Amino acid sequence: VLISVFGKGVLITGDSGMGKSEVGLELIRKGHVLVSDDRVDVKRVHNDIIGFAPHLLKGLLELRGIGIIDVMRMFGASSMLDEARIDFVVYLEKWQDGKAYKRVGMDETSFMNVLDIEIPQLVFPVKEGRNLAVLIEAAVTDFNLKERGIDAGAEFDERVYNYILAQTKES
């Protein structure tokens, strides 16, 4: 699924059955914009990767248990984009107990290579009760803030460092 969230192209990937289309539907319902569902075609334009829907699939979203829905008819013309730059990838993976997932202050950015362009990738563990649409919105907002030089994780690391330094000086 490729969807524009707060103006950033987010490619949602993962194994079949992970809920990619359902997350896309929730994001559309919240006012974000669908580019493509099951298949995203890509082209390289200079140093950008542009994603778009194949003509036959444009505007359609497949939901297990419901079938195919027409996004434009359900949500209006503003719910669709012809194409979008892919700014980052969200990979949905089944939650694995014991696996170390990204936590506060950890900067372990991975990348997906698409047509020789490295695109930042986040791994979201899928577990019952997690609101993935809200998490994707938070990730996009954090991405936008980092582009402006505001990094909450780095600021937290600095606070911890300064606290430890102050405690050491007091001892």
Residue pairs with C-beta under 8 A, 6 or more apart in sequence:
1 11
1 12
1 20
1 21
1 23
1 24
1 34
1 36
1 37
1 38
1 40
2 9
2 10
2 11
2 12
2 34
2 35
2 36
2 40
2 51
2 52
2 53
2 84
2 86
3 9
3 10
3 12
3 24
3 27
3 28
3 32
3 33
3 34
3 35
4 10
4 32
4 33
4 35
4 81
4 84
5 27
5 32
5 136
5 137
5 140
6 32
6 137
6 140
6 141
6 144
8 87
8 88
8 140
8 143
8 144
9 35
9 51
9 84
9 85
9 86
9 87
9 88
10 86
10 87
10 88
10 89
10 90
10 136
10 139
10 140
11 40
11 51
11 86
11 88
11 89
11 90
11 119
12 20
12 23
12 24
12 89
12 90
12 92
12 136
13 20
13 89
13 90
13 91
13 92
13 112
14 20
14 91
14 92
14 93
14 126
15 92
15 93
15 94
17 64
18 92
18 93
18 94
18 126
19 92
19 126
19 132
20 92
21 37
21 38
21 61
21 62
21 63
21 64
22 63
23 92
23 132
23 133
23 136
24 34
24 37
24 61
25 61
25 63
25 69
26 132
26 133
27 133
27 136
27 137
28 34
28 61
28 71
28 75
28 79
29 75
30 133
30 137
33 78
33 79
33 80
33 81
33 84
34 59
34 61
34 71
34 79
34 80
34 81
35 51
35 52
35 53
35 80
35 81
35 82
35 83
35 84
36 51
36 52
36 53
36 54
36 57
36 58
37 53
37 57
37 60
37 61
37 62
38 57
38 62
39 53
39 54
39 57
40 51
40 52
40 53
41 51
41 52
41 53
41 54
42 49
42 50
42 51
42 52
42 86
42 114
42 115
43 49
43 50
43 52
43 115
44 50
44 115
44 116
44 117
47 117
48 85
48 86
48 117
49 85
49 86
49 114
49 115
49 117
49 119
50 83
50 84
50 85
50 86
51 83
51 84
51 85
51 86
52 82
52 83
52 84
53 59
58 80
58 82
59 70
59 71
59 72
59 80
60 68
60 69
60 70
60 71
61 68
61 69
61 71
62 68
62 69
63 69
71 79
71 80
72 79
72 80
86 114
86 119
87 119
87 120
87 143
88 119
88 120
88 121
88 122
88 139
88 143
89 112
89 119
89 120
89 121
89 122
90 121
90 122
90 124
90 136
90 139
91 112
91 121
91 122
91 123
91 124
92 124
92 126
92 132
93 123
93 124
93 125
93 126
94 125
94 126
95 125
95 126
95 127
96 125
99 125
101 123
101 125
102 108
102 122
102 123
104 153
104 156
105 153
105 154
105 156
105 157
105 160
106 153
107 153
107 154
109 120
109 121
110 120
110 121
110 122
110 123
111 118
111 119
111 120
111 121
112 118
112 119
112 121
113 119
120 143
122 139
124 130
124 132
124 135
124 136
126 132
142 152
145 151
145 152
